[in-house]
Amino acid sequence: MYLLYEEDGHFKAGTIVADNDSSLQVDSQHGKRLKVKALNIMMRFAAPTPAELMTAAQQVRDDTDTDFLWEVASQEEFGFVELATEYFGHVPTPIESAGILMRLHESPMHFYKKGRGRYKAAPADALVAAKAGMERRAREAEALAMYVAELMRFALPDALSAQVDELLYAPDKNQIAWKAIDAACKQTGLTPVKLLHRCGAVPSTHDYHLQVFLREQFPRGVDFAESASLPATPDLPVATVAAFSIDDASTTEIDDAFSVTPLANGNTQVGVHIAAPALGLLPDTEMDKVAAQRLSTVYYPGGKITMLPATLVDNYTLSAGRVVPALSMYIEVGADYQVVGQYTKLEAVPIVANLRHECLEQDFNHNNLVAGCPAYPYQDELTLLWHLSGTLEAGRGKTPDPKLPVRADYNFKVENDKVTITDRLRGNPIDRVVSELMIFVNANWGKWLADTETMALYRTQQNGKVKMSAKPGPHVGLGVEQYTWSSSPLRRYIDLVNQRQLIALALGVAPPYPPKASVLYTVLRDFELAYDAYNDFQRKMERYWCLRWLQQEGVTTINASIIKENLVRLDGLPFVTRVPSLPELPVATRVNLIINIVDLLEVELMCDFHHKIDEPVAEAVCAG
């Protein structure tokens, strides 16, 4: 006696060796002895042999028209032998029964399984829908294969051209377009972005990086909605000073300016004047909510995304020829350039000049300060500020060691898709004057806020970690007991918040943010996240334009200095990269590298070690 049984979703036939009611000992058609549960037995038969039954039943299965079988089937639940009887019009043979069972089992769209050997015909509407789905999947499979074939030839299928943005920035992985990209990537070894680039779907690598950033950080776009008119500027006393700013030529958000005025007692009054947008940008207004979302101006080579709209910036920026509201700190300086005293005042300040780095540093530089030079505008004022900045720097215990190498800063200028990269040494007179006076102002305003227990946001550094804090604390790196950011209110929301508190102190009124104001803890958290993301983007785009410069200038070899192990810094560029082929050499060793691959999508540079440059240099310092 033989039997047909189900095992792991497949039908098999065998010879019964022993029948133990709940299970049977069976020899499979291939001669293997096994145990079959009675529940898995579909039918028993005396002839033909198992091998003959399986072969003949498969032919019956193949010859059976599934649609006709569905039409024959009852709308009620049935067994496979019952349906075989209806289909063939007579008591079915074992071969016919087995063939119908196989066809039922392999047609889940037409028949729903209800139990061992039992089925129910699918409702007509469900069958129609299932067939439509199957046809759609067949069409999609055909289209998918066609798309993959085109992508493998690095040609973008026409049907995908309208979906490029979605595929690059927000792919739906259930869509056929993404499945095609994914399949082609697995075969080519390329990333989706690189594959689309090879297909000509990424015309600008720069725009790709910019769009990735904008979609993540500015999902609603960078344009400002039309804002309500600003409140009238209060009547403020006009300062009897002539203030000037020091910025680079591209700066439009001029936050700070300086004035130098002789005093009757022989001392000098130095004014540090900070733009006062807090007078017009009030808490909880619509424009304030926008600023609280942006949190900072974003800078990158060739562009920027301002925190505040141009109309508001224009109203408060310290541009020449205007009398502008400002929060001023006046510092009395003795003949020895020591600070005698200081006080803060809210006032309107006449701005007489905007000095630009590009022109100013031709005259106001170390050589001219030491050796002398022909007179130039604001020479006396700048010279005094330079001496004062040296005193302030020494007072913080930060006098630079002349034995240590001076790191360079780099300026990027992008015009008509061409980049110019220039370097300028840190600690030059312009940088020292501006940075020291800003440190002095921010440290002393921070002390004023702390002494009056006025809620504020501080910048601290302890145990080597720099962070924002709602409590005053030392900034070890700057050598000050407390430090706020309050000198760039047109560019950073933290500074704007702190300025609101400072203006309240200057006017003798209650500050807008009471102690432990929860909104400031939210601002602190959001600002750190946004500021880190903005800085990462700026660094990434600076690396990008370094690579563009290498291509633009046709550079094939370049010198570099070893920072550690196989990490090097390129000469003349703010670019650090790893060179796997670099031999073991001491830190600061200079080497020559062969440029192999400039990858503008990954923003990476692949180089090989060429030779060591035999000239001693000071130890390299890693840019942080």
Secondary structure as UniProt FT lines:
FT   STRAND          2..7
FT   TURN            8..9
FT   STRAND          10..19
FT   STRAND          23..28
FT   TURN            29..30
FT   STRAND          33..37
FT   HELIX           38..40
FT   STRAND          41..45
FT   HELIX           50..63
FT   HELIX           66..72
FT   STRAND          78..79
FT   HELIX           80..88
FT   HELIX           94..105
FT   TURN            108..110
FT   STRAND          111..115
FT   TURN            116..117
FT   STRAND          118..121
FT   HELIX           124..152
FT   TURN            153..154
FT   HELIX           158..161
FT   TURN            162..163
FT   HELIX           164..169
FT   TURN            173..174
FT   HELIX           176..188
FT   HELIX           192..198
FT   TURN            199..200
FT   HELIX           205..217
FT   TURN            219..220
FT   STRAND          243..247
FT   TURN            249..250
FT   STRAND          256..262
FT   TURN            264..265
FT   STRAND          268..275
FT   HELIX           277..279
FT   TURN            283..284
FT   HELIX           286..294
FT   STRAND          298..300
FT   TURN            301..302
FT   STRAND          303..305
FT   HELIX           310..316
FT   TURN            320..321
FT   STRAND          322..333
FT   TURN            335..336
FT   STRAND          339..356
FT   HELIX           357..360
FT   TURN            361..363
FT   HELIX           366..371
FT   TURN            377..378
FT   HELIX           379..395
FT   TURN            396..397
FT   TURN            402..403
FT   STRAND          408..415
FT   TURN            416..417
FT   STRAND          418..425
FT   TURN            426..427
FT   HELIX           429..451
FT   TURN            452..453
FT   STRAND          458..462
FT   TURN            463..464
FT   STRAND          465..469
FT   TURN            476..479
FT   TURN            489..491
FT   HELIX           493..507
FT   TURN            515..516
FT   HELIX           518..552
FT   TURN            553..554
FT   STRAND          557..564
FT   TURN            565..566
FT   STRAND          567..570
FT   TURN            571..572
FT   STRAND          576..578
FT   TURN            580..581
FT   TURN            587..588
FT   STRAND          590..599
FT   TURN            600..603
FT   STRAND          604..613
//
